[in-house]
Amino acid sequence: MSTPRVFFSDLKSGKCSSAVEARLLRFWEAKNVKRGGELMWVDMLLIDVNATMMQATIYANRLSRFRSKLAAGTMYTVSGFDVARCAQNFRLTDSPLLIRFNDSTAFDELIEPVSPLPEEGFRFRNQSELIGLANTSTQLPDIVGEITAVKSNVSDTPGEKSRLMATIKLDKDSTVTLSFFESQAEAFHKRLEDLHGDPRVVVATSINPKMIGGGLFLNATSGTHVYFDKETKSGEDYFYRLVARDNGVPSAAPLLKGYAKVETLTISELISFVASAQSQVPYADMIFFI
């Protein structure tokens, strides 16, 4: 007898013996910074045929069974798992539930799903929605916008902490700064250096909005993934809207340069930039899902 198929919306708390067909959107490690970066689990975001996203977790003691199978964008059949309620803080999806892999979980690559699965999924929020979420620690939403400047103190100096701040123009020309720290700052900086041209559009996931001194600031978290220009369909659509707005007519997306120049700063210059710029983010804590 075949395992019955269900959707994420059908799941209830408890053990689930049914199977779900889903695409793995992205995944990342959750580490305990208080214990020297000890790996606690891997978080994943899955999406089913109804475009419902759900968080899934594999604890470190079970990770060896599944790590080699994890590939963003790949489709899977998942069965034999636990369903639990999400923590109230730093939610990654709109669902109140999450999936936890257990010793009986089957996680098999799927070549031909019963129905086509969405290729991407985001929870974009505009400025007013981000303001409503700021300082509540309830949600980690996604953003899409135009990247207009980058300030960075990333260097090869041993022991120097890396910081990077990207200025993002959201809809209605509202501007915010998204801050990256340590390894994420270094990865962002390197990606910009490796590009043949400067990106214009950025999609950033699972960001933590803060209101500081009456201003809206965004911090990257351990779950933040960054996509430039046409790396996602959502980013590509935004890219073409910007080009059409600039030219007044639809465009075939000419190569655009000069929108995200990276400036290397010293620590003192970076602190001065934070203090003086209207849209900058102070060095707030980074969320590691401890």
FENPEFEN-V776303 format. One line per field, one symbol per residue. ss: DSSP state (~ for helix, > for strand, _ for the rest). phi: phi as a letter, one per 20 degrees, with the letter a starting at -180 (. if undefined). burial: I if it has 24 or more other C-alpha atoms within 12 Angstrom, else O. A space follows every 10 residues. Layout:
ss = ???
phi = ???
burial = ???
This chain:
ss = ____>__~~~ ___>>>>>>> >>>>>>>>>> >>~~~__>>> >>>>>>>___ __>>>>>>>~ ~~~~~~~~~_ ____>>>>>> >>>>>_____ >_____>>>> _____>>>>_ __________ ___>__~~~~ ~~~_____>_ _>>>>>>>>> >>________ __>>>>>>>_ ~~~_>>>>>> >~~~~~~~~~ ~~~~______ >>>>___>>> >>__>>>>>_ _____>>>~~ ~_~~~~~~~~ ~~~~~~~___ __________ _>>>__~~~~ ~~~~~~____ __________
phi = .fffecdgfe fcgpecefdc ebdefabaed deffcmmffd adecddcdfe meebfccdfg fdfffdgfef bgneecddbm cedcffffel feceffdbdd fcfdfdcdfd ecfgcgdgeb bbdfceffff ffegmeldcd edccaeedac dbdfbeffne fecbcdecee gmmfdcdddd clffffffgf fffeffbffd dcdcdledec dclndeccdf cfefddcdle fcffffffgf ffffffenbg celffdcnec fedecfgfff fffffdffde dffefeedle
burial = OOOOIOIIOO IOOOOIIIII IIIIIIIIII IOOOOOOOII IIIIIIIIIO IIIIIIIIIO OOIOOIOOOI OIIIIIIIII IIIOOIOOOI IIIIIIIIII IIOOIIIIII OOOOOOIIII IIIIIIIOOI IOIIIOIIII IIIIIIIIII IIIIIOOOOO OIIIIIIIII OOOIIIIIII IIOIIIOIIO OIOOOOOIII IIIIIIIIII IOOOIIIIII IIIIIIIIIO OIOIIIIIII IIIOOOOOOO OOOOOOOOII IIOIOOOOOI OOIIOOOOII IIIIOIIIIO
